[in-house]
């Protein structure tokens, strides 16, 4: 969250950490998804988050060339704080969490754009806010598919078909 007394240095550090965390979580989600098309979508989200991280790191170096980059601790909730704990979550839970994180990032970048005085910084934060919103919408669509079709993330049988077999094996 962007507080009134948060410095530009702190805001960039928080944003960089959040993008790195998102890329890591999406990379792990992709490994758990068996459907190749869905895996590619999630891998794309991970790559985009890494690109956002690079954009923010470049802005940091440009604005604070003399200050070494020290990222704050991860702000992920305990149940998502490490790979071992994330593995215990269902894909539906992880998607729900990711949607919320994207919403928060969108709001963070919009507030940062409002508080940034230079036009270039405002444009950068609006650009990132728009991307985070698109991620939120994409993840929301996948979440809805999982709710409607629980086998959506699987491979093999069509996700719209019932999971049971008749006595004839159909």
N, C-alpha and C positions, 0 to 999 in steps of 0.2 A: 504494500500500500504506500502511496506517495503522500507523506505527511507534509504539512506546511514547512516544517523546519528541516526537511531532508535536503541535503546538498545535491548538486548535480553529480558530483563524484559518487556519492552514496547511491543515488538513483541509477546511475549507469552500472554500478557494481551489482545491485539487486537484479537489474534487468538481465545482465550477462549471466548471472547464476541461474535465473529462472529459465533462460533459453537453453543453457547447458543441461539442466535437470530435465526439461521437456524432451530434448533430443535423446537423452539416455532412456527415459521411460518409453518413448515411442519405439526406440530400437529394440527394447525388450519385448514390447507388445508384438512387434513384427515377428520376432522369433517364435512366439507362441501361436501365431495364426497359421493354419494349414492351407487355407484358400489362397492361391498365388496372387489373384487379382487384389484381394483385400490386403494381403501382405505388402504388395507394391504401393498401395495407397498410403499405408502407415509408414513405410520406409520413406516415401516422399515427404510426409510430415516431419519425420526426423531430420531429413536433409534440409528442409526449409528452416527448422529451428536452429540448426548449425549455421546456416547462412545468416539468420538474424543475430546469432551470437557474434559472428565475424563483423557484421555491420556495427554492432554496438562496441565491440573491441576497437575497431578503427576510429569510431567517434571518441572513445575514451583516450586513445593515443593522441589524437589530434587536439583534443581539448586539454588534456593533462599529460603532456609529453614528459614531464619531470617526475611524475608520480607512478611508482610501480603498481601494477594492477594486483590488488588483493581482493579476492571475492569474499563476500560474507558467507556464512554457513547456509546450507540449503534450508529452505523454508518448507520443504515437503512435510506433510503430516507423518507421524511415526509409522503408520501402517504402509506408507509408500516411500519411506526414507532409505531403504536399501533393497537391492535386488532380491535377496532371500525373502523379505517381507512382501514385496510386490508379487512374487511367485505364488504366494498364498491367496492372492486376490483373484476373483473371477475376472474374465475379460470384460464382462458387463460392468463390474465395479471399477475396473481401471478406466474404461471408457467414460463412465460417469465422472470420475475424478478428473480425467483429462479435459473433459468439456468444461468443468468448473475452473480448472487452471487456465484454460484459454480465455474464458470470460474475464477472469481476474486480470490476466495480462492485457487484454483489450482495454479494460477500464484503467489500468495503471498507465498504459501508454497515452490514452486520451488525457488523463490528468497531467502527465508529464508534458504533453504538448501545450496544454493551457498555461503551465507554469514556466515553460522555457521562453526566454526572451528573444533568442535569435531565430530568424526565419528558417535557417537550415535545420536546426534542432527540432523545431515545430514540425517541419515536413517529414523528418526522419521518424519522429514518434507517431505521426498520423499514418505513415506508411506501415509501420510495425503494427499499429492498432488495427488497421484494415486486414493485414495478414492474419493476425490472431483471431479476428472475427471470422474470417473464412475457415480457419482451422476449427473453430467452435462449431460452425455450421456443418462442416464435413464430418466431424466426429459425432455430432447429434444425429446425422442421417444414418451413420453406421450403428449407433446405439439403437435407433428405432428399428433397424433391420434385425438386430439381435433380439429385441423384445418380441417382434412379430415372428421371426424365424430363428429359433434358438440354434440351429445348425448352420447359420449364416457364415460363421468363421471356419467351419470345417472343410473337409475335402471329400470327394467321392460322391455320395448320393446327393440328389438335388435337395436343397434346404427347404423347399416348399412341400415336400412329400412327408407323410407321417413316418415316424421312426419305428413303428411296429410292423410286423409281417403277418400276413394271414396264414392260415394253416397250409395253403398251397405254396407258401414261400414268396408271395407277392407283396 
